[in-house]
């Protein structure tokens, strides 16, 4: 029923636990599609030592996480795509929780669960009463809780990608936010309040908290022109945060790129 897409790049110390967290699911109807994105360590070899016919290892030259995820979507044999990064973990009830939501909300196509972090308490907990939260207006919710939709806790019906497109290529920071925005314009999101996924903050080869290059971030493809309401406010806040970072780091070149691209749209 589920195609579990795992992009893999230099996660030799983490990927076994990640895959085992899938194999240990209480819901067992799935395949695992691991896209080895040109790993330079022993990540692929670790995957090959795990014996389970549901695992497929696909190799490609290093092109970034978006290309790897998109390749996984193309390779998927089932209609429901569940994403899991190569160092994150699922609790045993993750897929069963999503399967229950799919049955309960058969007309919806975008589902996610809540999540926790391996080192820190946190993760967005919906405030309304009930087991599930129905998110009708993505941009209003994401402005209040920026991490409510997280890739490794997300499951999306394959037809959604045909409608809104895949992960953006060439973007290494905020690539998921771009896709969620496109999805949020057209689909409502059903979210479980159960914490069923774990974001590994202590694994190897993590992106640092350093500021990304403008041309490699979601900001390079944001266009304020024509945006209205909460969507416009959301992206303007994102741009303002980046401008403040540029000022603090005395990065005049990056600051000028942003202001030049958006000019008066930033201030109206």
Secondary structure, DSSP 4 states (H G I P E B T S, - for coil): -EEEEEEESS-TTTHHHHHHHHHT-S---EEEEEEEE--SSSHHHHHHTS--TTEEEEEE-S--HHHHHHHHHHH--SSEEEE--TT-EE-TTHHHHHHHHHHHTTT--EEEEEEEESSS-------SSSSEEEES-HHHHHHH-TTSS-GGGEEEEHHHHHHH--SPTT--BSHHHHHHHHHHHH--EEEEEEEEEEE-SSSSSPPPSSPPPGGGBGGGG---TT--HHHHHHHHHHHHHHHHHHHHTT-HHHHHHHHHHHGGGGG-
